[in-house]
Amino acid sequence: MIPLLQKAALPAAPMLGCLAAAIVVAAADGAVRVPAGALFAAEALIGCMIARAFRLPMLSEIVRDWPLFLGAVVSVFAVSSALGWLLMRWQVLPGTAAIWGAFPGASTVMTLMAEAYGEDVRLVAFMQYLRVALIAVAASLVARLFLGSGGAVLHIIWFPPVDWAWCLVTAMVAAAGALIGPRLPIPVGALLLPMIGGAILQDVGVLKIELPPWLLAPSYAVIGWSIGLRFTRPILVHVWRAFPRVVAANLTLLAACAGIGGLLAATTGIDPLTAYLAMSPGGVDSVAIIAAGSKVDVPFVVAMQTARFVAVLLLGPSLARFLARRAGLGLAGDSGGTS
């Protein structure tokens, strides 16, 4: 299944393939367990992967053009929150799962954070990863329109040359995150600790993050299996019933972000494809992969995606609580901490 997903240019193919396989096993009442230690290690390595994308020049660009970045981030945040709120009000998904599912951050991080705040990770994953698939298809079609090509094609070199010294140091940073992060009083500490620490160490020149694909793939597999195994038959029935409305909401979000991208291109002189990818409601990792396969301003795209990711990371939990209260719902984390 993973080769088929890669052929379809889905950037999260290893995770999606394992998630789908785990859903099949769970639906057949299979008994497979993912050890907590393996999950923490996977989260830590993904935290290092996100840290690798954070560069000081991006921060300088964000600070220099802060009105542009602030307006763009707020616009996408507002549209996604409104859609999530409507889905929550219409009870398409229970609790605040629709809000977390609509947040335009990195899909894996949003899913893991939603679980830490007590939401049903299965439903959040359903909405987030469905959007990953839609974004990949849409990006391919848009690239074909602008470039006259087949769009972004995902090529993975599984065994590239590796700087083994830095690879070992990166693994040590991830191991520290996996051991210390879960003991910290923060959600998804195993991911956030190496992400923040790794980004700082990298940008001060102390660390070079080396993560070959063959090391990252098992991390995606572990998280995919961990989420997929929770899709019981009743959950799958609910997902099937909600599918048309969730697809419509995701398509509406994609269209709104494309419109904001068009406005950005018209008012700033940024080329339309760069503006479209910069405003795409995907994650830093997936959109960066798609952008790398197209003739666009990749640093600008990654900077915009990074700014929005940080905003969602910092404001997402509080916004989910606020919208839940406005809708007359409680948030699981309000009554007893995270789960």
N, C-alpha and C positions, 0 to 999 in steps of 0.2 A: 504493500500500500504506500509506503514512504516514497519509492521511486515514482509512482504515479503522481503523488502530490508535488514532488519536485518538478516533474515534467510540466505540471500546471502552473509553475512559477510561484508556488506558495512558500514564503520565506520561513514559515514555522513548520515545515513538512515533517521533520522527525517527531516533534511534539504532537502534531495533529494525527499522524499515523498511529502513534502509540495510544493516544487518547481514544481514537476510534476502535482500535483493537481491544482496549480495556472495556469500552462500553459493551462490545459484543460478549466479552467474558462475563461481565456483571449481569447483563440481561439474561444470560444462560445460567445464572446462579452459581457462577464459578467462584472459587475461594482462593484469591491471591492477595497477598498483603505486601505493601511497600513499607520497609522499615523506616522509622522516623529519622534515623541517622542518615540514610540515603537521601531522604527528602531535604534535610538541612544542607547536606553537601551539594545537592543539585541547586538549591536556592543560592548558595554562596558562590558557586561558579557562574551562575547567571548574573549575580551582582557584580562580579569582576568583569563580565562581558559588557554590561552597561557602563561600568566605570571607564572601560577602554574608549568609549565614544565621547567622553567628556574631555574637552580640551580648553585650555585657557583662551586661545584665539576666539573660540565660540563665545565665551563670556564677554570678551572685549567687544565683539560685534553686537551682542545683545544690549550691553550698556550703551554703546554708541547710538544705536537706533531704538532705544527703549520705547518711545511712543508707538512705533510701528509694531514691535513685538508685543507690547501690552495690549494694543487694540486687537491684534490678531488672536492672541491667547484668550482674551476675554470673550471675543465673538464666538469662537468654537466652544469654549467652556459653557457659554450661555445657551447655545443651541443644543448641545448634548444634554445639559442638565434639564432643559425644558422637555426634551423628548423622554428622558428617563422619568421625570415627574409625571408626565402624561401616562406612560406605561404603568407606573405605579398606581396612579389614580384609577386607571381602568382595570387594575388587578390582572394585567397580562402575566406578570411574574409576582410572586409574593414578597412582602417586606420591601426592603430597599435594593433587592437584587437587580431591578431594572435600572436604578440609578448607577450602581457600580458597573453594570453591563454597558451603559451608555458612555461612561467616562472615557475620553479619548487619550488614555495613557498606554503604556506598554501592556499588552494583553496579559502576559504572565504575571506582571507585578500587580495589576488591578485585581486579577483573580485571587492571588495569594493574600493581598491586603483585605479584600472583601471577606475572605475566610477568617482572617485574624480579627475582624470586627463583627464576627458572628453571623455573616450572611451565608446563604446556600451557595457554596462554591460551584456546584454543578450548573446552576442556572446562570450564574455570572459568566462562567466559562462558555456556556452555550452561546450567549449573546456576543461575548468578546471575540471568540474564535470564528464565529459565523461572519463577523465583520472583517476579520483578517482575510478570509477567503474572498469576500466581496471586494475588498480593497485591492487585492492582488489581481483579480479579474479586471476591475475598473482601471487600474494603473496600466495594465497591459493594453487595454483598448485605447486609453488616452495617449499612451506613447506611440501606438500605431497611427493615431490620428495626426499627432504633431510631427512625428519623425518619419512616417511612412515605413516603419519597420514592424517587426513582430512584437515589439514591446520588450519589457525587461525579462530577461531569461536568467534563471537562477542556476549558476554553475558553482558547484562546491568541489574544491580540491581537498579530499579527505586527509591526505597525508603530505602536506607541504613541508618544506624545510623548517625545522624548529630550532629556536634558540633554547637549548635544554636548561641552561642556567636560569634564565628568566622564567621559563615554564615551571621550574621547580619553585622559584620564589612566588610566582602567581598562585601555585597550588598551596603554598604555605599560608598566603593571605586568605585564600578561600577556606582552608582548614581552620584558621583562627576565627573566621566569621561563622563557620558551622558550629564551632564549639562554644564561642562566647555569645554570639547573636541571640540564640533562643533563650538565654538566661537574662537578657536585658529587658527592662520594662517597656519595650516598644514593639509594635506589630511587625512581623516579618523581619525580625532582627538578623536572621541568618543571611538575608539578602541585602538589607540596607547597610549593615556594618561594612562588609567588603566593598559595596558599591561606593559609599562615601569615602571610606578609608583608602580604597584603591585609587579613586579619582584624585584625591589630594596627593598621595604619594607619587602618582604618575606625573602630575602637573608640576611638582617641585623637583622632578628629575631623579627621585629615589627609586622608582619602580618603572619597569617596562612590562606591561601586561601581555603575556604570551599565552594564547588560548587556541590551540589547533582544533579544527572541527571534530576530530575523533575524540577529543576530550569533552567538548561541549555536547555532542550528540547524546551520550548517556544521561546527561543532566536533563535535556529535553525529554528523553524517554521516561525518566523517573517521574517527572512532574506530569507528563501526559498520562501515565499509568495511574498515578495517585488520584488525579481528577476523574479519569474515565471510569475507574472501578466503583465510583459512588453513584453512577447512573443506574439506579434500580428501575424495574419495570414501571412502577407508578410515576417516577420522574420522567421516564421516556414518553409516557402517555401525555403528561403535562406539556413536555417540550413539543410534541407533535401538534397539540392543539394550539400552542402559542406561536408556532413556527411562522405562519403567514404575517402576523402582526409584528413579530420581531424583525422579519426580513424587511417589511415596509418601513419600520422605524430606522433600521440601519441604512436603507437606501435613501431615506429622507435626510439622515445625517450626512451621508456622502454627498448628496446633491447640494445641501446647504453649505458644506465646507468648500465644494467646488465653486459655488457662487461667491463665497468670501475670497477664494483664491482669484477668481476673475476680477473682483473689485480691487484686490491687491495689485494684480498685474496692470490694471488700467490706470491706477493712481500713482504707482511708483516706478514704472518702467521695467519691472522684473519680468522676465520672459514667462509666458503663460504656464508652461509645463513645470518650471521651477516653483511658481506660485501654487499650482495645483498640488504638487507633492508636499510642499511646505505646510499646506493647510489640511492635508489628508488626515482623517482621524485615526490613523494607525499608530504604532509605537515607533520609538526611535530606531530600534533594531530592524524591524520589517521595512519601514519606509526608506531607511538608509540603504538597504540591500537593493530595493527597487530603483532608487535614485542612481545608485552606482552603475546600473545597467543602461542609463539614459544620459543624454547630453544636457545636463542641467547643472545649476550651481549647487553642488552637493554640500559644501560647508553651510550655505544659507539654509538649505532644507534641514540639515541635522541641527543647526542652531535653533531654528523655530520649533522643531519637534522636541528638542531638549528643554527649551523654555516652557513649553506646555506640559511636558512630562513632570517637571519639577513643580509647576503650579498645581497639577492634579495630585501629586504626591503629598504636598503640604496642605492643600485645602480640601481634598476629596472627602476625608472622613467627616470634617465639620460640615461641609455642604450636604453630605448624605443625611446627617442628623437633622440639619435645618429643614431640608425638603421633606423628610419623614414626618417631622413635627407639623409642618404646614399641611401635610396630607392626613394628619390625625393618626399616624402610625408610630409605634415604638421602634427603637433600634436595638438589636440584640445586645450590643456592647454597652448600652446605657444602664442595664440592670445588673451587670455582674462582671464588667471587664471584658477582655477579649477571650475568644475561645480558640 
